[in-house]
Amino acid sequence: MPIFILVSVFIVLESRGGVFYRQLRIGQYQKGFRLLKFRTMHQRTTQGLSITIGNNDARITKIGKVLRKYKIDELPQLWNVLLGEMSFVGPRPEVPRYVEMYNAEQLEVLSVKPGITDYASIKYRNENELLAKANNPEQFYIDEVMPAKLRLNMFYVKNQSFLLDIKLIVKTVVFIFVKS
């Protein structure tokens, strides 16, 4: 709770708008839910992309950069876990626009609860930097990144176990605190 209060104060002091950001995501069985995060972008942004491009994306606030780097912006998703919409480990939930592009096999990732972390979150932890190097970041995401993440997610769905979940949680913590 102290972390939530401290982060909330920093967000409010830096920019106008609420503390939290809610976005429609698609979860288990293709059911929509509102994903909760700490707000890391300015309240009104002109760029309508669902992806973030580079660490210097003008939409991201100064505190937002720090929150994103250490994945602190994800902490409010514990509420989504408590509501039963998410799990600690599982494929990251995607926005409807991109889920509409999934083929029949890829839709299999929606047979499990989405999670706060997964293989794709670890492998693509610096996704925004990868996208910043692309000529057309959104098309690169659709053609290259999203299919690769979905392959990792399908591997998880086919091999999920308690031991695998523990392994992914440990890997996530190591990448956030040791390799950041």
VENTADA-V749196 format. One record per residue. N is the residue number from 1. SS is DSSP state (H for helix, E for strand, C for the rest). PHI is phi in whole degrees, -180 to 180 (999 if undefined). OMEGA is omega as a letter, one per 30 degrees, with the letter a starting at -180 (* if undefined). Layout:
n->N ss->SS phi->PHI omega->OMEGA
n->N ss->SS phi->PHI omega->OMEGA
This chain:
n->1 ss->C phi->999 omega->l
n->2 ss->H phi->-59 omega->l
n->3 ss->H phi->-63 omega->l
n->4 ss->H phi->-60 omega->a
n->5 ss->H phi->-66 omega->a
n->6 ss->H phi->-62 omega->l
n->7 ss->H phi->-62 omega->l
n->8 ss->H phi->-59 omega->l
n->9 ss->H phi->-62 omega->l
n->10 ss->H phi->-61 omega->a
n->11 ss->H phi->-64 omega->a
n->12 ss->H phi->-65 omega->a
n->13 ss->H phi->-69 omega->a
n->14 ss->H phi->-84 omega->a
n->15 ss->C phi->-150 omega->l
n->16 ss->C phi->-71 omega->l
n->17 ss->C phi->119 omega->a
n->18 ss->C phi->-73 omega->l
n->19 ss->C phi->-80 omega->a
n->20 ss->E phi->-106 omega->l
n->21 ss->E phi->-123 omega->l
n->22 ss->E phi->-117 omega->a
n->23 ss->E phi->-140 omega->l
n->24 ss->E phi->-68 omega->l
n->25 ss->E phi->-130 omega->l
n->26 ss->E phi->-105 omega->a
n->27 ss->C phi->-113 omega->a
n->28 ss->H phi->-57 omega->a
n->29 ss->H phi->61 omega->l
n->30 ss->H phi->63 omega->l
n->31 ss->C phi->-88 omega->l
n->32 ss->E phi->-78 omega->l
n->33 ss->E phi->-152 omega->a
n->34 ss->E phi->-95 omega->l
n->35 ss->E phi->-74 omega->a
n->36 ss->E phi->-110 omega->l
n->37 ss->E phi->-142 omega->l
n->38 ss->E phi->-71 omega->a
n->39 ss->C phi->-72 omega->a
n->40 ss->C phi->-118 omega->a
n->41 ss->E phi->-119 omega->l
n->42 ss->C phi->-61 omega->a
n->43 ss->C phi->-56 omega->a
n->44 ss->C phi->-111 omega->l
n->45 ss->C phi->-118 omega->a
n->46 ss->C phi->-90 omega->a
n->47 ss->C phi->-85 omega->a
n->48 ss->C phi->-93 omega->a
n->49 ss->C phi->-72 omega->l
n->50 ss->C phi->-92 omega->l
n->51 ss->C phi->-120 omega->l
n->52 ss->C phi->-103 omega->a
n->53 ss->C phi->-116 omega->l
n->54 ss->C phi->75 omega->l
n->55 ss->C phi->-75 omega->a
n->56 ss->C phi->-105 omega->l
n->57 ss->C phi->-57 omega->a
n->58 ss->C phi->-60 omega->a
n->59 ss->C phi->-75 omega->a
n->60 ss->E phi->-85 omega->l
n->61 ss->C phi->-76 omega->l
n->62 ss->H phi->-62 omega->l
n->63 ss->H phi->-67 omega->l
n->64 ss->H phi->-60 omega->l
n->65 ss->H phi->-62 omega->l
n->66 ss->H phi->-68 omega->a
n->67 ss->H phi->-60 omega->l
n->68 ss->H phi->-69 omega->a
n->69 ss->H phi->-57 omega->a
n->70 ss->C phi->-99 omega->l
n->71 ss->C phi->60 omega->l
n->72 ss->H phi->-68 omega->l
n->73 ss->H phi->-62 omega->a
n->74 ss->H phi->-85 omega->a
n->75 ss->C phi->-54 omega->l
n->76 ss->C phi->-60 omega->l
n->77 ss->H phi->-67 omega->l
n->78 ss->H phi->-60 omega->l
n->79 ss->H phi->-64 omega->l
n->80 ss->H phi->-61 omega->l
n->81 ss->H phi->-66 omega->l
n->82 ss->H phi->-61 omega->l
n->83 ss->C phi->-77 omega->a
n->84 ss->C phi->83 omega->a
n->85 ss->C phi->-85 omega->a
n->86 ss->E phi->-138 omega->l
n->87 ss->E phi->-124 omega->l
n->88 ss->E phi->-68 omega->a
n->89 ss->E phi->-123 omega->l
n->90 ss->C phi->159 omega->a
n->91 ss->C phi->-56 omega->l
n->92 ss->C phi->-62 omega->l
n->93 ss->C phi->-72 omega->a
n->94 ss->E phi->-108 omega->l
n->95 ss->C phi->-75 omega->a
n->96 ss->H phi->-54 omega->a
n->97 ss->H phi->-55 omega->a
n->98 ss->H phi->-82 omega->l
n->99 ss->H phi->-62 omega->l
n->100 ss->C phi->-61 omega->a
n->101 ss->C phi->-90 omega->a
n->102 ss->C phi->-66 omega->l
n->103 ss->C phi->-88 omega->a
n->104 ss->C phi->-58 omega->a
n->105 ss->C phi->-67 omega->a
n->106 ss->H phi->-67 omega->l
n->107 ss->H phi->-63 omega->l
n->108 ss->H phi->-61 omega->l
n->109 ss->H phi->-66 omega->l
n->110 ss->H phi->-88 omega->l
n->111 ss->H phi->-84 omega->l
n->112 ss->C phi->-121 omega->l
n->113 ss->C phi->-66 omega->l
n->114 ss->E phi->-68 omega->a
n->115 ss->E phi->-127 omega->l
n->116 ss->E phi->-77 omega->l
n->117 ss->E phi->-137 omega->l
n->118 ss->C phi->-164 omega->l
n->119 ss->H phi->-56 omega->a
n->120 ss->H phi->-65 omega->l
n->121 ss->H phi->-63 omega->a
n->122 ss->H phi->-77 omega->a
n->123 ss->H phi->-64 omega->a
n->124 ss->C phi->-107 omega->a
n->125 ss->C phi->-63 omega->l
n->126 ss->C phi->-111 omega->a
n->127 ss->H phi->-55 omega->a
n->128 ss->H phi->-61 omega->l
n->129 ss->H phi->-71 omega->l
n->130 ss->H phi->-62 omega->l
n->131 ss->H phi->-67 omega->a
n->132 ss->H phi->-64 omega->a
n->133 ss->C phi->-84 omega->a
n->134 ss->C phi->-83 omega->l
n->135 ss->C phi->-64 omega->l
n->136 ss->C phi->-127 omega->a
n->137 ss->H phi->-55 omega->a
n->138 ss->H phi->-67 omega->l
n->139 ss->H phi->-66 omega->l
n->140 ss->H phi->-62 omega->l
n->141 ss->H phi->-61 omega->a
n->142 ss->H phi->-66 omega->a
n->143 ss->H phi->-84 omega->a
n->144 ss->H phi->-115 omega->a
n->145 ss->H phi->-71 omega->a
n->146 ss->H phi->-58 omega->l
n->147 ss->H phi->-62 omega->l
n->148 ss->H phi->-66 omega->l
n->149 ss->H phi->-65 omega->l
n->150 ss->H phi->-65 omega->l
n->151 ss->H phi->-62 omega->l
n->152 ss->H phi->-64 omega->l
n->153 ss->H phi->-66 omega->l
n->154 ss->H phi->-67 omega->l
n->155 ss->H phi->-60 omega->l
n->156 ss->H phi->-60 omega->a
n->157 ss->H phi->-59 omega->a
n->158 ss->H phi->-75 omega->a
n->159 ss->H phi->-122 omega->a
n->160 ss->C phi->-62 omega->l
n->161 ss->C phi->-162 omega->l
n->162 ss->H phi->-61 omega->l
n->163 ss->H phi->-64 omega->l
n->164 ss->H phi->-63 omega->l
n->165 ss->H phi->-61 omega->l
n->166 ss->H phi->-62 omega->l
n->167 ss->H phi->-59 omega->a
n->168 ss->H phi->-69 omega->l
n->169 ss->H phi->-65 omega->l
n->170 ss->H phi->-63 omega->l
n->171 ss->H phi->-59 omega->l
n->172 ss->H phi->-62 omega->l
n->173 ss->H phi->-61 omega->l
n->174 ss->H phi->-61 omega->a
n->175 ss->H phi->-69 omega->l
n->176 ss->H phi->-74 omega->a
n->177 ss->H phi->-98 omega->a
n->178 ss->C phi->-102 omega->a
n->179 ss->C phi->-103 omega->l
n->180 ss->C phi->-78 omega->*
